[in-house]
């Protein structure tokens, strides 16, 4: 398959998504974070 420059940014976003998800799960499991803190952070981003 021939890779074009227009296709590359989307491919980079998709491939990094899995790694970020794994890092987030490890962070949440290893470091104690109160659920209210996570909810406040999620609401503030939206």
N, C-alpha and C positions, 0 to 999 in steps of 0.2 A: 504494500500500500504506500502511496506517495503522500508524505506529510507536507502540508502547506503551512505557511506562517499564520494564516487565519485560524487554523485548527488547533495550533499549539497552545494558546492561552486557555481554551476550554479543557484541553487534555490535562494541563497542569492543575487546574482547579479540581477536577474530578479525582485525580490521583492523590492529591493532598488531603482530600476529605476523609478518607479512611484513616490516615495517620492521625489527623486531628481528633477524630472520634475516639480512637484507641487511647490517645493521650488524655482526653477528657475523662474517660472512664477510669483510667488509672489514678488520675488526680482526685476524683471524687471518692474512690474507694480507699486510697491511702491517707488522704488528708481529711480530717473531720471538718465538714462544712455544714452549718445548720441549714435545714431546708428553707427557712425564711430568707436566709441570705441568698440562696440560689434563685428563689422566686423574685426577690427584689432586683437582682442583677438581670434576670431575663426580662422583667417588665421594663426596666430602665433602657435596655437596648432597643426594645420594640417601639 
